[in-house]
């Protein structure tokens, strides 16, 4: 139920004759929590929004990364463990959890459309628009901003030559560099296009409603490719080509100057994203949309900035800076602005929360509404949660206030790491050998989610190779993903 004392005359009436606010959701890919609520980067606009919102300080991904996260975000249903099966042809990459939304699950946009909302998706997250994906379900209109990451929107002949012939200032795939070769200014960057089109939608809608505007910015995901003056404000250029694909420095011996410059590329990219979000926020304020909208701003996961000797993210490294997410929800009247909620929450909780705030009925979901804890309730089930379970590929993290256990769910005896969060909040020393009792206790939480003892057996198959059965299902242990495995070229994730 919307946390307003009485109906606001500025709110629009839907087809049921019920006064409901608009919904605006903004998702940033790979935005670290400490970039907004720490000293990692300058993000004044996101912090300005946080001051107007209820902030969830203990929010975590559930099934990661990009597509598994959005499946649960859009539906309120867990994506981990990887039990749902679906079409695999045309979908790349073939990774655990990277599937379309199951037909049996209903999206937030579908619920809202059924209640008279105009629904609009604006996104440059190309994974959402791949063949056999269906993340446009429930949206009356969608605007796909093309060319991001491995989206070869414009094909080029091989005769164009290597990447450094397209852009010698950057170390990155030729396909991506070709997509962005015509950039001339800040407005030509993907994040700028996404928020400019979102602002245009808000201006065009005016006081009409109710509407749902869902905005997805792939930035600051790799490639860390901001206008370079933003990176310069954090660390000077080294004089060499910029490593916009940070993982190219992994398993090397980079100099301190190289490390700081790549960190500066991410920090500068984050600040650039914040600046463009700030313009969008200004539009919401000037147009009056903030007065009649529920606005949620969040991220799907973080990334590593050489915190433990690596750039980027990978399934076997579910550290805090990879799995903690940002989550802020602003109410139309600014109710409870500045309140911080410390309860454990995850992305499946977001769908029932948004639908609850809009007073839209829905089926029973895996996630729980956060509305009670937003009001300060301490006797709600969410308030009493004491842990979260996070799945990423074949790995899992089980985290409570004191410990984080990481393990390979397919071979749990091979790679278990336990971290004492009170002693080391950022997880530097594996103390599994000293505290086996805590590892055993946390594994019980994971096995309750799996519904069976470890090792896990998943129904989802990440590729339909020669070893697949006629029915299309196989034991994923037949060909496990190797730790640190990455995709190259157009298949980078």
Beta strands, then each sheet from edge to edge (+ up, - down):
strand 1: 12-13
strand 2: 19-20
strand 3: 22-28
strand 4: 54-56
strand 5: 59-60
strand 6: 63-64
strand 7: 118-123
strand 8: 141-144
strand 9: 170-171
strand 10: 211-217
strand 11: 242-243
strand 12: 293-299
strand 13: 304-305
strand 14: 311-312
strand 15: 327-330
strand 16: 340-341
strand 17: 345-346
strand 18: 387-392
strand 19: 395-400
strand 20: 403-408
strand 21: 416-420
sheet 1: 1+ 2-
sheet 2: 8+ 7+ 10+ 3+ 12+ 15- 4+ 16+
sheet 3: 5+ 17+
sheet 4: 6+ 18+ 19- 20+ 21-
sheet 5: 9+ 11+
sheet 6: 13+ 14-
end
